[in-house]
Amino acid sequence: MTRQNRMSNFSFVFLALIIMACASWLWQAETRSPQLDYSQVRQLFIQEKVESFTIDTGSNLTLTLREERDGAKTLRYRLYDFQLFFDDLNGLVQEQYAKGVLTHYDYPPPETTNWLELLLPGLLVLVAVGLMGYLFLFRVQGGGMGPDRMAKFGTAHTRSLTEKDKKVTFDDVAGANEEKEELQEIVEFLKDPQKFIALGARIPKGVLLGGPPGTGKTLLAKAVAGEAGVGFLSISGSDFVELYVGVGASRVRDLFDQAKKTSPAIVFIDEIDAVGRQRGTGVGGGHDEREQTLNQLLVEMDGFAANEGVVVLAATNRADVLDPALLRPGRFDRQIYVGLPDIKGREDILKVHAKGKPLAEDADLRKLAQGTAGFTGADLENLVNEAALLAARRDQRFITMEDLKEAEIKVIAGPEKKSRIIPQHERELTAYHEAGHAVVMHALPNHDPVSQISIVPRGRAGGMTISLPEEDRSYLSKRYMEDQIVALLGGRAAEKLCLGDISTGASNDIQRASAIARKMIASYGMSEALGTVAFDSGHDEVFIGRTMSQGRSYSEAVAAQIDNEVKALIAASYDRCESILRQQREQLDTVAKYLLENETMERDAFLAVFGDDATSKE
């Protein structure tokens, strides 16, 4: 909510309170009911039953009677007008006072007109109505559909670099050496464009940064701006999308106009997939507002208009849904994939985020990097921060390796829920479930080694078995994926083998195993019966307007064959899993008993069950 909207809402509330106060004041003034009628008051004076009376400045008449009336000697009445009372009864009052019938009377002093009291309610109402009318006209003309407001709609709401962001350089970006080399040319061109122009070279007009979320795409863009020291205009893809037709295209034009005025400059569009999705894929394939915005972006990047000295950087984690016209040379000449960092990259990232934080002597960032395969830069930053919070919570002066390892598990699985009360039979089931996973993993030749086993609930999981890879994998082999499926089924197989029952605790394991099996059969061509054929498109998400109108590229018979192959692969993996657990039943019981007693089992204690640290073979 903008400051303007907040002030407007506050004004409406203030006016409502004023109106309520005026209404309450008027209502109270009108609802003071008298205890007597005037005719009764007059009759009491005529019958000489009044001993004394007083009238205050508010025309409130208080009568003291000679005898009780309805159990009271004092009566009160609110006069409509004192002057009327005076003209009617003053002669009688003077006569009775002379006779001694009235012992005392008191008239109010001569009344002066209180203009403020008379005029204040009306003035407040007039002010309230005037302000409400003004605010209404302001919203209609200036704050809503007026021409001035509409002109503001077409202005791109860009953000410039803060003083802190201006200090970001390539030294602050770790784990992306090749990506930085690609972007270094952009920096050199912006610093010295004549060097390239003299050789007839054309600098790329646009660079698209793709990759998973959290890998540092936005940070790279800031580093380019910080290194080049040129103008930097940042805007989100969703900022172009508005309710009103034509606003998005107008904002694109304004964005590039602003960049040209500060040339050389960098235009950074974050989450460009919000506006750059493939055209003709909306519901009905219509020409909607988003497509108009995209068309204008295409024209600005490589049209008749000259954008010399303006380089467009864009970031997205859905490059597969972008329009092909946006990705062609002349618009986004370079597409840089910012992937997950390798072990060296993770170590460098940890060092960057550990700057300024007091690490203990036992804190080994190299070892920590080995166990964090698959972590993004954002995950590693969160890990170091969580470790610092844990150390502060324990009143430590340094961040120890124990804090870092605990933070690692917390990032992976969530915080421990030690306060949760778990029935004994559920603890036993969880212990055998996790022990089954661990024993099977240990026996598989191509599986990652077991790092930790726990039956302490974390997040939605009742327990967990953590296996950390010893090296990074760029590709997954068939044997490795088969071992993954077997390991996932270890929990269900252990439940049935040891307890004679199964539970819903293995539902996630079964889903993951089924997904891997289906990918192997339908996407990776790892089925001998079906051959080296990919039956899936590779898009996990339905792209409305494109995918819905297309049917499957294979027949029902092939679909049934795929289902049978997946089922057969899962069944064979389950049988293999059962065989491992039957052969190592003693170790399975030992691990489960240890978990029931200690709740958590570290790698050293787990390997001691098998006698050494060598991986058991089938």
Steps between C-alpha positions, in 0.01 A plus 500: 500500500637835397528799730231674295254216551578481873430875542178463302377211716595687818299804384191286442527347848550845658195642322287205603594555865408871476160419350434239770590752773267764355217250469552384859497859628176580315339177611582564864365852474173371358450196721510667846148428606323706773357341810191728488278666250491878494131495578575305819772747594262790447231328706740454793565876506132586478415257785776660713673166551846636408717602795808613298652462159817571303570530130862456376658634185400187311128569566482208741218564755535341847187512719485445877144414605322555829381140500632185339375411157541141388744445787724800420506867606744606226395497136689604186386629166685623192347828380462544129572872534557698823347814351169323441498378860582851624221665298246240614569454871720784623202706616370203703847435640535858622155488657568172684845617613341814651246285686773265627369203303833487314789513738772521235544515129802545274493611138803447269717803420435685175595261225766589243491333163769229463551516126771234507269246661226582255711495190757226581288195404398656172856608422633152571242344273580751222877435536446124494281517190749731329797276571314190386407678177861608447635152562242353265598740222870433573452127462298538183725754330847483651507160667292298260411560139612857448737580214787585735465171680480303178823661388664377818381147427720491192813584699731208574559464872869425485737454790857620502791351688534594864834611638546149642422334164743731317782341699411148374768374260600167347706431814173467690377232258647157564447168329427651157838558337393418144188712533710796616733460201203519262377817665843660519474600132182692576682687776795586274271625224310726734823637637670550160257455207741652242737206545238267352349743251843560340520130416147489364376287786146523628444448865219258589173688542372265759618229738256248645595346834324169552518230762336375818380747766763620744808443283599870490352638179390829654829530687691461172298782346582727795867405471503597130357840587742541789799409283398720207405800712220600261133571537293205619123477468332200659140393451302182557313327220177523701532883513399515134173319557207730584124499490480771235563423135816648351668580832758219470616609154516862615718401794737311270542811286557716805754251639717518191456878478638528853792270411587703187517821703761343733687307226714298539264312728385155604134402503435204726165319470455248779264203451451585133281192451213700656480705180709301250298178477439355158227682308178327407500284813239681704151360552352504150834614354379859506701819459502615860669788677809290583560430134482872416762563766720224360465638146615841618796342680599319180487826305704692756772234517547455128284726293541815300562698817866540591601392849870562484675458831205321662554139603208289620559240770216266587460218750261207503473147626252405225694563180310213336174700489643818347397611152750389227503853355637625830785249502634554148831679433453875490291496812645261747823416323637305794331257728701422810394209714574560867482149642563342836853557631750213518696411811762772443229753422311411817816542705562843346140602564526389863817707537322807362210466741730414791681836470453703815374199695720351776561136409645252748819312419309177434280665234601326177329668204654250257339210684174690521509560125544126439174424678289771338472373144195647332501813716459834325676819600186612683490168689862540608441857614202381703710217644771735629241738640316219679830384651565853627152511655557164670832618643339820629216301655758293690689812614813394311770738383585293192313295238607138537487212253219352707295815440567480127402132477185555700412797280558280194248244620259776597515646148443155349220370722384784726525552877470217750168449677620340823195614693263287289357208699529181293343165602743217556370289211552793260855552629570131441353514151703813415819341638464189282398715201809719517724206588373324187597798286847518655582128480390479136697814409810354662467179301450666160823546303393815315320688776629796698633412848281544808584810702236508774184318610238657725150425624450853634215662301604780264247690294247248367739208534484271802867413449775522243800324357756735348738376235746755367687452172876495513532656154293708259309324225426663169318194367306218661571144390240228472656300782507804726130571437410135557682512833311819586168321450614204712611734781169687494310174545717394794271660759182327379677164467641526856155579642346192340794270579552592866157613619269310265319823414537801271419869551441825315848616599640360175261694273758762404764232442265312266415817308866585448587144400212490252605837352859381448379175343265681261775743397732208428241328282321789327764775484849349517443198272630250759250225420607207286141420409415852381839587362687827489193715455385804700123507548481804728533855372732601779262767633369415843254792506198544275543799272145628460392543143782294352507170685129474564423496129753228423457134556757243605759406245454129569212252499303353787681172446837671550363679808395167647841355419668794677284437806592130499870580466485745793314247712750225414797723585348594838419134576854385415646778716276400792606136474864608494438717805334217693789268420754748643301545821456125554874446462579784742213458745736501799650837402149632431383412852817647652457835322129518591573425868771769505257753354234417759751561778687803360264643232796605281778285352809657348707348222775359725252316720320369193819365340596335829192275463656353186848467646679740261438787260505291187189494286328162517439329172207287406 
